[in-house]
Amino acid sequence: MQLRHFTRCMAALGLLSAPLCAQDKKDLTYEQIWKNAPSGISRPLPNITGWADDTHYIEVRNGKAYQVDVKTGASSEYSKAGISVSVQNHDIIYTAADGTSTQLTNDTLTEKNPTISPDGRYVAFTRHNDLYSVEIASKKETRYTNDASDVVYNGYASWVYYEEILGRASRYRAFWWSPDSRYLAYMRFDDSKVPVFPIYSEKGQHGFTENTRYPKAGDKNPEVKVGVVPVNGGATIWAAFDEKADQYFGTPFWTSDNHLWLQWMNRGQDNLKLYDINLSTGAKKEVYDEKQSTWIDWKDGMTILEKGRGFIIESDKTGWSHLYWYNMDGSLKKQLTSGNWTVNYTVAFDTKQEQIYFVARKEASTRTDLYKVNMNSGAITRLTFGEYFHATTVSPHGDYFVTAYSNLTTPTRVALMDNKGKVVRELGDSKGDQISEYNLALPKLMTYTTRDGLTLPMTVTMPLHMQEGKKYPVLISIYGGPNAGTVYDRWNLNLTSQWWAEKGVIQVVIDNRSSGQLGKMGMNYIHRKTGIYEIEDYMDATKWLRSQAYVDTNKVCITGGSFGGYMTCMALTYGASVFNYGMANYSVTDWQLYDSHYTERYMDTPAENPEGYKITSPMNYLDRYKGLIRITHGTMDDNVHIQNSIQLVNMLEDMNKHFEFMIYPGERHGWRTSIKNRHSDMEAYRFIYRYLLEEPFPAEL
């Protein structure tokens, strides 16, 4: 023993070439974990934000954008990065490439979503729910619509479209420039028949109510029209649909030759069609029709080829998402990819070589790689390398790409590569010079088997300095929503996780069958009973954990927010035999209380599926509740209303159940303010200390 200890110490002093043993390494300190004191375990990576053209990538340094030559590495300031529009003090400010600013509007009302036309001559925007543009050179305004009100919006999205269809990145923008800048396509929303949900604020002497037009499952949706208007003004040409029909419209596409393609879906979301809209008459011509027995997602990654050669679309109709090449008349020309793996999205198209570049989970479901497929031969080439998760940024035509690559045990590195998969040069390495001096708890990728024989991934981070015979508490972090997995083989050195590892907590992340690991095939299980298969998968994984000799089966805690909060509520009720503790944040507690488009995609309407809505609510299983749940919610959450948590709390009180409940006044979905976020974190940490560690909460935290 003395000789071995002497040898370790000699190595630590650099007198032997052997690496440091765990006993000789040091743990991260309180100051390094919580106060960001230097540790030397990591280094910053270059901030590469995109491509200026096919041979220059854009890197931001000290707040300035530079274009970097891929061959030489030489850089120069990226002038186009300076062109922008913003809203300041209600008005639109245009900033030219030379940094000079011009105020384009002067109005007491606030302009929203200013968007420069492709030719750089105009800025389109909305003002009090009407659509406008302003010519940059002359500051001449053109008003396109005049009928806006508190329930009618032109070019500004209704809430359910913003949240579920156009996406949060749209910031409610619902208008789109044509490539030649001659037209604006936009959506008109009529929310007059959408039910109002009141959101109460406690502020001031009397408080106030914020009334939101929010369609819950089965409710009336907004009536929507899609129109096209010339940039110089005039009558809007409306696409030939019945606005009274129970339907949805997805994000439209402009083709390179100025055709408007519009996505349409029925209320049941199991039939999606693409239409070519005539700009002169509004007449529609069907170019694509897809039906599935469960649901269909919007086609937001479509590539329309030039010269009428067709279009490339992604579809998961076989149970796995793949690329298909269609003729312009909607007939299938060729399926380009196939197999039990998932195409995530396309990133570039090389017209000369007829290569499509795409990201996929092909080598392993927990990793993404970049590939190219030849449209003629169908040959697929992997361009990234090794057993790494690759996050890629690809040049416009796929000539080069930058990849940030890592795995659970390898810190992220950044490399520039060409379209043959050759590394041009390494650009950065986040591995710090002193990383080998520390004891670090790294996640281990594992799998578990469900009760019906599916194999799914999870990661387990074991405590540092485990003692033989000692049992340790378990903290499980989940989200659980459809196609929203959290288990990936990529570097994620979370300092808070290091703290819990030092304190002796086993930390686990689990994916269920609908997470995307098993493609659409796995997601289809949850149709009409969203939540049941998912919680049973989590139970199966946790039962395996509980069977391990080092697990304290009296201290198994699960936590998550939003859908993860819903899963936590299900865990402490439906899965009460497996989970002792839970921290449920801004949770759905009954799918009847959530919005129409999201909920009905998976559940259909309450009228169509009453039993499904009943069996998927944790409130149906409160008789099983026996552990302890901590419930949190923001009072002004406009996504998952606090109504969800209040209904759960009401039933827990009526059943004389013990629980914890914390509200966050004025907070929306999640915590938007750092003060409330810190309080929520600290209260969660107190919960862990009290119930999992059974130790006093440290004063320094």
N, C-alpha and C positions, 0 to 999 in steps of 0.2 A: 504493500500500500504506500509506504513512504517513497519507494522508487518511482511508482507511477505518478504520485503527486509532484515529485521533483521534476519528472519529465514534462508534465503539463505546465509547470511554472516556467521551465526553461523555454518551452515553446511560446508561452505568453510574452516572455521577454525578448522574443525574436532570436533566441540563440539556437533554436531548432526550427526546421521547416514545417513541422506539423501544425495544423490549424488549431485555433483555440477550441477547447472543449467547452461544453455547456456550463460546467462548474466554474470555469474561469471567465465566462462572459458576464456582462452586467445587464440588469433590467433597466428599462426606460424609467426615468424619474417622474415624479409628480409634475415638476416644472416642464419637462419635455413633452409630456402627454397633454397637460391642461393649459400650460402657459406658453407653448410654442418655443421653449428654450432650445437652442441648437443641439442637435444630436449627431449630425453627419451621416444619417442613414439614407438620406435622399438628396437629389439635386434637381433643380428645375429643368424642364424640357422646353424646347423651342415651341412657341405659340404659332402654329401653322394653321391658317384659317381658310385656305382655299387656293384657287389658281387664277392668275392674271390672264394666262393663255396656256397653250400646250407645253411651253418650255420654261415657264416662270411660275413658281409657287409664291404665295403671299405669306409673309411672316411678320407678326406684330412684335416690335421691340420698343419697350418704354412708351407704349401708347401710340407709336407711329407704325404705319404699314409700309413694308418693303417688298419689292418683287425680286426674287432670287433666281438666277439663271441655273438651270438644272445641270448644265455641263461644267460651268466654271465655278459656280458658287458665288459669283459676284452679285452684289445687291445694289439696288437703287430705290429711291422713294417711290412708292406706288401712287401716282397722281390721281387715278380714278377713285381711289379710296376716299378722296376728299369731297366728292360729289354726294350730297345728301339733302334730305328735307326733314324737318322736324317741326313740332308744334311747341311754341314758346309763348306764354301769356295769351293763350287762345288762338294765336295766329300762326300761319305757316312761314317758316324761315327756310330759304333755299341757300345752301352753301356750295359754291362753285369749287372746281378743282384747285384754284389758286388760294382758297381759303376765304374769299370775300363772301359776305352774306347779304341776302336781299329779303326783305319782308314782302311776301306775295299777297297776303290778305290782311284786311283790317276790319274786324267785325267783333261784336260783343259776344257772339256765340263761339263755342269751341269747335275748331276743325279737327277731324279725326282721320287717321290712317292716310296721310298724304303719300301718294305713290307716283313716282316719275314715269312718264311714258317711255317706251323703248327708244324713241328717237330723241329723247331728252328735251322736248319742247314744252311739255305740259306736265302738270301735277293734278291728279284726280284726288278727290277727298269727299268726305261726307260732313254735312253741317246740319245739326238738329234733324238727323235721319233722312235728309235729302242728299242727292248726288250732284256734285259739281266738278268742274275742272278750272284751272287757271293757267293761262299761257305765261310761261316764265318771262319771255322778253317784254311783252306788253302789259302784263298783270291783268289782262282781260279775263273776267270770269264768265263761265258758261254754266247755267243751271239746267240740269236735265230733268229733274222731277220737282213736283210742287204739291204732292198730296201727303207728305209725311205727317205723322202725329205721334202721340204717345204709344200707339199700338200698330202703326204702319211705318216700316223702315225700308228705305231704298239704298241698297249698297251697304247696309249695316245689318249684321246678322241678328236674328232672333236667338235667344239664349241657347236653346237646344241645338241649333245649327252650329253656333260657336263652340259649344262644349263637345259635341259628339260627331259632327260631320266635317265642318271646315277646319276645326281644330283650334286649340288655344293660341298657336303661333299666328293665326290670322288676326288676332286682336279685334275680332268682330268684322274685319273687312270682308265684304261680299261683292266686290267688283274686280274686273280683270281686263287689262289692256290687250288689244289685238297686237300681233307682232309688228304690223305696219303703223301702229298708233292711230289708225283711222276710226276705230270703234272701241266702245266700252261695253262689255257684257256685265250685267249685274242681276242680283236677286232682289225681288220685292217681297217683303214679309208682312202678313197681316195677322197680328196676334190677338185680334179682338175676341175670338172665341176660345183662346187658350186660358185655362183657369189661372187665377191669381193666387200666388202663395205669399203670405205676409211674412216679412223678416223684421223682427223687432230690434231696435237699438235702444239701449238704456240711457243714452247721453242726454244731458240737460235736465231741466226740471220735469218735463213731461215725456221725454223720449220721443221717438218717432218710428213710423212703420215704413219699411221699404217694400213696395209691392212689386213682385217679380212675376212675369208671365212664364210659368214653369209647367210644362205638361208632364204629369206623372204617368206611370204605366196605365194604358187604356184611355187616357185623356185625349181631348181634341188637340191636334198639332196645329202649328201655324199654317195658314194658306200661303203658298209660295208661287210666284211667277218668275220666269227668267226672261230677261229682255236684252236687246242690243240697241245702242244709240250711237249715232255718228258723233265724232269728237266735236264738231262745230255746232251740235245741237239739232233739234228736230224731234220728230215722233219716235217713240220707242217701238221697235218691232218685237212683239212678244212671241216666244216659242209656243207652238200649238199644243198646249196641254190644258186640261181642265183644272183650274186652280182649286176647285172645290173637292177634287179627288183626294183620297187618303193615300198620300204618296210622299216620297222624299226625292230631293235633287242633290247630287254630289258636286264636288268641285269640277267645273267645266275645263275643257282643254281647248286651246287655240292651236290649230295646225300651222305649219310654217307657211302655208298658202292661204291663211286667214279663213279657214273653216272653223266654226264653233262646234265642238263635240260636247254633248251634255250627258251626264250620268243620271239615270232615273232608277228608282227602286220602289217596289210596292211596300205597303205598311208592314207586311209580314217579313220583309227583308230576305226573302228566299228567291227573288227574281230580280236580276239587275240587267238593265239594257243601256246601250250607248246609242245616241242619236246624233246625226249630222243635221244641224239647224241651218235652214236657208236664211241668210241675213236680210234678204229683201222681203220675204213673205212670212217668215217664222215657221214654215212647213218643216216637218221633221222626217228624217229617213233613218230607219233602224239599221245599225251596222254591227251590233253585237247583242247577243241574248244568252244569259247564263241563269240556270236554275239549280238550286241545291235543296236537299230535304231538310237542312237545318237552317243555316243563314249564309249570307255572302257579305264579304267586306268590300268597301269602296275601292275602286281601281285608281289609286293615286300615283302609281308609278309607271303609267303607260308611255310607250315610245311610239310616236306616229312617224313613219318613214316618209322620206321625200319622194316626189315623182310618182305618187300613187302606188307605191310598192307594198302598202299594207301597214299594219301596226303590230307591235309586240305588247302582249298583255300578260300579267301574272294571274294565275288562277290556282286555287287549292281544291278544285272540284274532285280530284282523285284522292283526296285525303292528305296531299302534300303539295305545297306551293311550287309551281313550275312556270316556265316561260313558254308562251305559244305565239306563233306567227300566223296572223290572219290576213287575208286579202281585204281590200277596202270594201268589198261587198259583204263582209262578215263570214265568208267561208274559210275554213281552217286550211292553211297552207302547210304548216309543219309544227309539231311539238319539238321544242328545242332542248328541253331538259326533262329528265324523268328519274324516278327512283324514290326510295324512302328517305328523303332528305328535303330540306327546305331552302328555297330561294327567298332571301330576305327582300332584296330590291335591286333594280338595275341602276348603274351609276354613270355609264358612258356608252356611246355608240360610235364606232369607227366606220364611216361610210365607205372609205376606200378599201379597207380589208374586210368589210362586212363582218365585223366582230362586235358582239355585245358584251359589255363588262358588267358583272353582277356580283353581289355579295351573297354568300350562302353559308348554311350550317351543314356542310357535307362531310367533312372529315370526322367531326364529332358534334353532337347537338349542343355542347357547351362552348363551342368556339365558332368564330366566323372567319372566313377567308375570302379573298378576291379571286374571281375566275373570269375567263373569257370563253365564249362559245362562238364558233364559226357558223354563220347562218346557213351556209351551203352544205358543209360536210357534217355539221352537228358535233364536231370535235370540241371537247371541253378541256381547257388547260387551267390548272391551278397556278396562280401567279405568286401567291404568298408561300411561306415556307415554315417548316418545323411544326412542333406541337405547341402552337401559340394561338392566342386570341388576337386577331388582327383588326384594328380599326383604321380604315383606309380613307384617304382623300385623293380622288382621281382627277387627272387633268381632263379638259373638256372632251377630247377624242380618245382618251385612254393611252396616250403615248407614255405617260409616266404616272406614278402615284407615290404618295407618302403613306407609310404605315407606322402606326404605334402598336408595337407587339409585346406581349407578355404572357405569362401564365401564373398560376397561383403561387409559384415559388420563384419566379423570375421577374424582377422589377422591369417596368416598361422601358423599352428602347424605341427610338424613332429612326427610320431609314427611308432614303429615297431610292425608288426602284423603277426599272423600265418595264415595258409591256411584254418582255420575254421572261420576267421573273428574276432578273439580275439586279443585285444590289449595286446602285451607282455610288452611294456613299452613306455612311452612318451619320445621322444628324444630332443624336442626343442619347444619353443614358441616364436614367433617374437613379441608378444605384449609387449611393453615397460611399465615400471612401471608408467610413467607419461602421458600415452596416454589419460587418462580421464580428464586431466587438460586442454586439448586443444579443440577448436572448429575445427572440421574436416568435410570437405565436402565429403560425401561418395556417390557413385553412387547408384541409385535406379533402380532395374530391372523392366522394363515395357514392354508392348506389343503394337503393332499397327496393324491395319487391312488394307490390300491392297485393291485396287479398285475392285479386283476380289475375295475378301473374304478370303485371306490367313492371318493367324496370325503369326507375326514374332516379335522377341525380339529387344529391344534397352535398353540402360542405359542412365539415365539423372542425371547429377550432378548439383544440384541447387546452386545458390550463397549463401554465408553466409550473415546473417544479411539482408535478403530481407525486403523491405518496402512495405507496402500495397499501391496499386495504381501505383507503379513504374513499368516501363517496362524495360526488360533486353535483351541485345544482346545474340545471340546464336552462338556457335562455334561447328560445327559438324565434327568429325574426322572419316574417313572411309578408308577402303581398297577396299572391294567389289568383289575381284576375286573369281572364282569358288572354292568351298570347302575350303575357307580361311576366315572363320568367325572371328570376333573380339569381339563379345558379349558373355561373360562368367560370371558365378556367382562365381567369385573368387576374393580374396583380391588383390587390386592393388592401394596402396596409393602412387600416383604420386605427388611429391612435387610441380612440375610446375602447376599441376591441382589445387592444393591448392591456389596458387597465384592468378589464374584467378577466383577462387571461392570467394576469399577475395575481388577481384576487381569488382565483380558483373557480371561475364560471366556465362551463362548457357552452360554447356558442355555436348555434346550428342555423343553417339556411336551407330550406326545402322547396323544391318545385313539385307541383302536382301535375296530373296528366293533361290539364288544359293549358299549361304554361307556355306551350310552344315546343317543348322538347320532343314531343311526338307528332308535331305537325297538326294539321287540321283534323287528322284522324283522332288524335287525342282530345282535341277540343270538342268534337262532335258528341262525346259522351255526355257533356253537361247540358245539352239542349233540353229545355223545359224543366230542369231540376238543378239549376245552377247553385252550387254550394255543397251538394251532397257528396258527389264523387271527390270533390276537392278536400273536404274535411276528412273523409275516410282515408284518403291518401296520406294526409298529415298524421292521422291517427296510426296508420300502419308504420310510417317511418318512426314515429315517436315510440311505438311499442317496441320496436327493435332497440332503440336507444335505452329504453327502460330495462331491457333485458341484460344490459351490460353491467358487469360487476362494479364499475366505477361510478355509476349514476345513482344519485339520490332520488328515488322514485317519489318522494314526498315534496320535491322541489323542482317541478317541471313547469316552466313559464313560457307562454307564447305571447307575441306582441306584433302589432301591425297597424297601419292607418288606412282609412277609406275601405277598399275591398279587403285589405289586410285587417282592418278593424272588424269588419263583418266576419271574417274567418276566425278572429279571436273570440267573438261572441259565440259563434258556432262551437268553437273548441271547448268553451266553459259550460256549454249546455248539451248539445248533441254529443260532444266528445268528452264529457265530464269524467268518464272513467279513466282517461289518459292524461288530462291536463289539470294541474292543481291551481295555477295562477294565470292571469291574463291581463294585458294592458291594451285596451281597445280604444283607438283614437279615431274620431270623426267617422263613425261606423254606419253603414247601412244595416238596419235591423229587420227590415221587411221590404221585399222588392216592390211592393205596391207603392212605397214611398219614394222610389227613385224615378229618374226621368224616362220618358217613353222610348226614345230611340235606343239607348243603351240596354235597358231592361228587356224590351220586347225582342231585341236581336237574339237573346238567349232563351227567354222565357215565354214568348208570345204574350198576349194580353191577359190580364186577370180573368176576363170573361171566357177566354179560350182555354185557360189552364189554371183553374181555381185550386186544384189539389197541389200542383207544382208550387204555387205561391205559398200555400200552407206549410208544406213539408220543408221548405228552404228557409223559413224564418226561425231564428234562434229563440224567439218568444214562444214558439210551439214546444220547446224542450226545457222550459225553466224548471219543471219538476225534477230534472236531473241535476240541476245546478247544486254544487256542494263545495266548490273551491272559493276563490276570491278573484273578482274582476275589478279592474280600475277602468272607469269609463271617462273619456274626455271629449269635449266638443266645443267649437266656437259658436257663439250665439248668432253670428250673422253669416254662417256658412250658407252660401247660395248654391252649392253643388249637392252635398249630402246635408240636408236640413237637420238642425238640432232636434227637430220633431222625432227623428229616428231614435236618438238616445233617450229623449224624454219619455217616449212610449215604453222603451225597455225599462227605464228607471221606475216608471209608474207601476209596471207589473212586478218588478222585484220588490218594491215597497209593499204592494198589496199581498205578496206572498211571504212577507216578513223575512226577506233574504238580506244577508249582509253583503255590502259592496262598497266601493269608493266611487265618487263622482266629482269631477272638476270641470267647471265651465270657464271659457275664455271670452270675456266680454269684447264684442266688436270684431272678433277674429273670423276670418273666412275659412275656406277649406285648407286645413293645415294652418300653421301659424305664420302670419306674414310679418310680424314684428319680432325683432331680435329679443326684446324684453320678455314677451310671452313665450317665445321659443325656448329661451334659457330656463324660464320657470318650469315649463313642461318637462324639459330634459332633467332638471334637478329633481322634480317630483318622481319621475320614472326611476332615477338613480336611487332615491330614497326607498322606493318600493323594492328594488333589487336588494339593497342592503338589509332591509328589515325582514323580507320574507325568504330570500334565496340564500343570503350570506349569514343572516341572523347576527349582524354586527351593527354597532352604532354608526350613524352616518358621519363621515369625516368632516370636521369643522372647516377644513381648507377648501372643500368643494363648494 
